[in-house]
Amino acid sequence: MTKKENFLEDILSNYFGNADISEYRRMLADLSVVPKLKKSSLTPSIKSQLQTKIYPEQEYLTEINLLITFAERKLSKSKLIEMLLQIGQYSISRGQLVTATNVYEHALSTSKKDARLESVYAHCLLALGDIYSRYAKWKKSLTYINKAKKVFIKLKDYQSSARCENLLGTISGDRSDLKKANYHFEKSLSLLNHKKDVSLIGLLEINLGVLNNIQGNYDRAFTFYQRALIQYEQAQDYRRIAEVRHNLGVLFTHKGEYELALNEFDLSITVSLKSEYLPTLAISYLSKAYIYAQTNDYPLATAFSDKAMQVAYKMNDRLTIAEVYKVRGIIERNEKNYNLAENYFLTSLRLNRELENLQNEAETSYELGILYAALENKKEAAKYLRKAKDYYKSINADTIVERINSVLK
């Protein structure tokens, strides 16, 4: 039995009696009966068209939609919403964002204008804000999060307000506004009870580690990661363990300690696969691809970048998709396929501009500048390297600024 099947079995046993479960299963059995096609109808063209899988999430989404409709007839409103929130959380962790969006929007409309469910309504807003941030739809995401924050403040729910601040900080970080990101993370910490809110404090320590790593404060970043790792290992929170391991790998990559980095990425991938946590899986695959590109193992670099792209497309993770193009550009540049490398870099640059991700835009500009330097196109090389340098100067990343200066000389 797959993890998805186990999850749905747990939902059924937690919310329904034996008679209702039997009724639901009979309905699914009827759904699975596929009309037999006449052999005369199956021309090669029709067979090819029908066998093409266009939307792998369709089966899961159909089953969830039928379950929700079934549950509306069988459960109280409070139990229905409780079930919806569990399905939504699970769907996000599996990268099933279309399903998660549908589930949370249904829970939102069910809890709206019901004073008894005001907290649930706000949690649905926050969840939708999280989902839209994963699509890099920043304006929509911020609208949902800020609405949720207003409700939590009204209810004096400081832990949930802290979660809003943390997500606002993450979005600011994704959009490369590190000063604003740090403000939200610090504000989130100020709202928390350090004895009770261990899991969220661990998440904030991960995020503060990321900010310090970007700025080249590696020892400080390492300390944040280690503190978070101890907490999550004690709690056996595998998804967060995967995130910390990945971030440690990024830290070692920045320091050029590739063997240590690969070990951390392997640990992250193992835990991500075990917990079926796709967001971290995609970026750990991609980080391994980057290291293999740096160490001239281009077949492995290409293979891991392809795996990263598969997972990113499944989640519609546009930030990671843009990063895959950057890494593919590095691979092709190193193999002296300069036209293809340029196309990959320019595609990554275009996507990052659309996503308003200044950090990733700067990273890609740097790599594109290196390409033009190799082609002895001094004008274009200087243009892109200076663009990258301006960004890194603005965040006080002195180590990277020095590296760019050495290329510009």
Salt bridges, closest charged atoms under 4 A:
GLU9 OE1 - ARG25 NH2 2.41
ASP20 OD1 - LYS74 NZ 3.36
GLU23 OE2 - ARG73 NH2 3.95
GLU23 OE1 - LYS74 NZ 3.08
GLU72 OE2 - HIS106 NE2 2.72
GLU82 OE2 - LYS79 NZ 3.76
ASP114 OD2 - LYS77 NZ 3.18
ASP114 OD2 - ARG116 NH2 2.99
GLU118 OE2 - LYS154 NZ 2.64
ASP130 OD1 - ARG134 NE 3.10
GLU165 OE2 - LYS149 NZ 3.13
GLU165 OE1 - HIS184 ND1 2.71
GLU165 OE2 - LYS187 NZ 3.54
GLU205 OE2 - ARG227 NE 2.85
GLU233 OE2 - ARG245 NH2 3.44
GLU243 OE2 - ARG240 NH1 2.70
GLU257 OE2 - LYS255 NZ 3.98
GLU264 OE1 - ARG245 NH1 3.08
ASP266 OD1 - LYS288 NZ 2.64
GLU276 OE1 - ARG94 NH1 3.21
ASP306 OD1 - ARG328 NH1 2.84
GLU323 OE1 - LYS326 NZ 3.07
GLU354 OE1 - ARG318 NH2 3.86
GLU354 OE2 - ARG350 NH1 3.35
GLU356 OE1 - ARG175 NH2 2.36
GLU361 OE2 - ARG353 NE 3.44
GLU361 OE2 - LYS387 NZ 3.60
GLU363 OE1 - LYS326 NZ 2.92
GLU367 OE1 - ARG333 NH1 2.86
GLU380 OE1 - LYS383 NZ 3.99
